[in-house]
Amino acid sequence: MSRTAEELVPSLLGLWLLLCSWVCPGSTELQAPPDKIAIIGAGIGGTSAAYYLRQKFGKDVKIDLFERGEVGGRLATTAIQGQEYEAGGSVIHPLNLHMKRFVKDLGLSTVQSSGGLIGVSNGKTLVFEESSWFIINIIKLIWQYGFQPLRMHMWVEDVLDKFMRIYRYQSHDYAFSSVENLLHSLGGDDFLGMLNRTILETLQKAGFSEKFLDEMIVPINRLNYGQGTGINSFVGVVSLAGADSGLWAVEGGNKLVCSRLLQASRSNLISGSVMYIEEKTRTKQTALGLCPL
């Protein structure tokens, strides 16, 4: 997972809740497919939802996407001296199966994320400096922090393994009545508890030292989200996963995924800000209040 994946997760949760209102597991009554669907936001969340909803409900449903800015949301690029650089969700985790599928289905190409050697400073001196030799890095890490880096890697991998269950649920069109039920099905009380604790509290409880947290975990969170260890534990794990190897990006910019999904979904892009949502109780329809740009 990465910042890209982290943005994709809430949209898919909302998508499954929408599908659940159409046909819930255990229900013997199928409701008629919707005639019209409105989606707010044309980032990776909105465009992927439109793509999946088109596949689910077919060609006759009318899908409107409301977007006040550019298609892509946080998957943005910026031009510097004529060269485009990622300025939002810049890397994608190798376990992000949705993005892998999008790249394949939409005919896009990928590039491996690459960077130079890193160093960690405590404000006065470098406390860790990466080498181009893997074995030297291992020795340095063990000398500096014992086996805590290995424990951290195993802990993040365990969370990712549990979260990967989300793909099995989706492959069987299984939906949940609430986000809490979904997260409980993925990781039990551990996942629900992570929503109510900071990453600092979680890692302290797991026995990681203040030195390791200050010198390793804080820099990763600063780099990925511009924050320290006060962020939510679930978000913190996403940040730590973004430090894994094998990260990649879409050639030409990750935002191309959004524009291609929008095109493939055959949705109507409407420029403007949605100011309110009003339910019409008699007809069971919903009206959108739109502020045109």
CORKA-V333200 format. One record per residue. RES is the residue in three letters. SS is DSSP state (helix for helix, strand for strand, loop for the rest). NEAR is the number of other C-alpha atoms within 8 Angstrom. Layout:
res-><RES,RES>
ss-><SS,SS>
near-><NEAR,NEAR>
This chain:
res-><MET,SER,ARG,THR,ALA,GLU,GLU,LEU,VAL,PRO,SER,LEU,LEU,GLY,LEU,TRP,LEU,LEU,LEU,CYS,SER,TRP,VAL,CYS,PRO,GLY,SER,THR,GLU,LEU,GLN,ALA,PRO,PRO,ASP,LYS,ILE,ALA,ILE,ILE,GLY,ALA,GLY,ILE,GLY,GLY,THR,SER,ALA,ALA,TYR,TYR,LEU,ARG,GLN,LYS,PHE,GLY,LYS,ASP,VAL,LYS,ILE,ASP,LEU,PHE,GLU,ARG,GLY,GLU,VAL,GLY,GLY,ARG,LEU,ALA,THR,THR,ALA,ILE,GLN,GLY,GLN,GLU,TYR,GLU,ALA,GLY,GLY,SER,VAL,ILE,HIS,PRO,LEU,ASN,LEU,HIS,MET,LYS,ARG,PHE,VAL,LYS,ASP,LEU,GLY,LEU,SER,THR,VAL,GLN,SER,SER,GLY,GLY,LEU,ILE,GLY,VAL,SER,ASN,GLY,LYS,THR,LEU,VAL,PHE,GLU,GLU,SER,SER,TRP,PHE,ILE,ILE,ASN,ILE,ILE,LYS,LEU,ILE,TRP,GLN,TYR,GLY,PHE,GLN,PRO,LEU,ARG,MET,HIS,MET,TRP,VAL,GLU,ASP,VAL,LEU,ASP,LYS,PHE,MET,ARG,ILE,TYR,ARG,TYR,GLN,SER,HIS,ASP,TYR,ALA,PHE,SER,SER,VAL,GLU,ASN,LEU,LEU,HIS,SER,LEU,GLY,GLY,ASP,ASP,PHE,LEU,GLY,MET,LEU,ASN,ARG,THR,ILE,LEU,GLU,THR,LEU,GLN,LYS,ALA,GLY,PHE,SER,GLU,LYS,PHE,LEU,ASP,GLU,MET,ILE,VAL,PRO,ILE,ASN,ARG,LEU,ASN,TYR,GLY,GLN,GLY,THR,GLY,ILE,ASN,SER,PHE,VAL,GLY,VAL,VAL,SER,LEU,ALA,GLY,ALA,ASP,SER,GLY,LEU,TRP,ALA,VAL,GLU,GLY,GLY,ASN,LYS,LEU,VAL,CYS,SER,ARG,LEU,LEU,GLN,ALA,SER,ARG,SER,ASN,LEU,ILE,SER,GLY,SER,VAL,MET,TYR,ILE,GLU,GLU,LYS,THR,ARG,THR,LYS,GLN,THR,ALA,LEU,GLY,LEU,CYS,PRO,LEU>
ss-><loop,loop,helix,helix,helix,helix,helix,helix,helix,helix,helix,helix,helix,helix,helix,helix,helix,helix,helix,helix,helix,helix,loop,loop,loop,loop,loop,loop,loop,loop,loop,loop,loop,loop,loop,strand,strand,strand,strand,strand,loop,loop,strand,helix,helix,helix,helix,helix,helix,helix,helix,helix,helix,helix,helix,helix,helix,loop,loop,loop,loop,strand,strand,strand,strand,strand,strand,loop,loop,loop,loop,strand,loop,loop,loop,loop,strand,strand,strand,strand,loop,loop,strand,strand,strand,strand,loop,loop,loop,loop,loop,strand,loop,loop,loop,loop,helix,helix,helix,helix,helix,helix,helix,helix,helix,loop,loop,loop,loop,strand,strand,strand,loop,loop,loop,loop,loop,loop,strand,strand,strand,loop,loop,loop,loop,strand,strand,strand,strand,loop,loop,loop,loop,helix,helix,helix,helix,helix,helix,helix,helix,helix,helix,helix,helix,loop,loop,helix,helix,helix,helix,helix,helix,helix,helix,helix,helix,helix,helix,helix,helix,helix,helix,loop,helix,helix,helix,helix,helix,helix,helix,loop,loop,loop,loop,loop,loop,loop,helix,helix,helix,helix,helix,helix,helix,helix,helix,helix,helix,helix,helix,helix,helix,helix,loop,loop,loop,strand,helix,helix,helix,helix,helix,helix,helix,loop,loop,loop,loop,helix,helix,helix,helix,helix,helix,helix,helix,helix,helix,helix,helix,helix,helix,helix,helix,loop,loop,loop,loop,loop,loop,strand,helix,helix,helix,helix,helix,helix,helix,helix,helix,loop,loop,loop,loop,loop,loop,strand,strand,strand,loop,loop,loop,loop,helix,helix,helix,helix,helix,helix,helix,helix,helix,helix,helix,loop,loop,strand,strand,strand,strand,strand,strand,strand,strand,strand,strand,strand,strand,strand,loop,loop,loop,loop,strand,strand,strand,strand,strand,strand,strand,strand,loop>
near-><13,13,14,13,11,11,10,10,9,9,12,10,9,8,10,11,12,8,10,12,7,10,10,11,7,4,7,4,5,7,6,5,7,7,7,8,9,8,12,9,12,17,12,15,14,13,16,12,12,15,12,9,10,13,7,6,10,8,5,6,12,8,13,12,16,15,14,9,7,7,10,14,12,8,16,13,11,8,8,7,4,5,6,10,9,12,10,8,13,11,12,16,14,9,5,10,7,6,8,8,8,10,13,8,7,9,6,10,7,9,8,8,9,4,4,4,8,6,9,11,10,8,5,5,6,10,9,8,9,8,8,5,6,7,6,8,10,8,8,9,11,11,7,6,9,8,8,10,10,7,8,8,8,8,8,11,8,8,10,8,8,9,9,8,9,8,7,8,10,9,7,6,6,10,12,11,7,7,8,7,9,9,11,11,7,11,12,9,7,7,12,12,8,13,10,8,10,14,15,11,8,11,9,10,7,6,6,10,7,7,6,11,11,9,12,9,11,12,11,11,15,10,7,9,7,7,9,9,11,8,11,12,14,10,9,13,11,12,14,12,11,14,7,8,4,8,12,12,13,13,9,6,13,14,13,10,14,15,11,9,14,14,8,7,11,8,11,7,8,8,10,12,11,11,8,7,9,8,8,9,6,5,5,7,8,8,8,9,9,9,8,6,6>
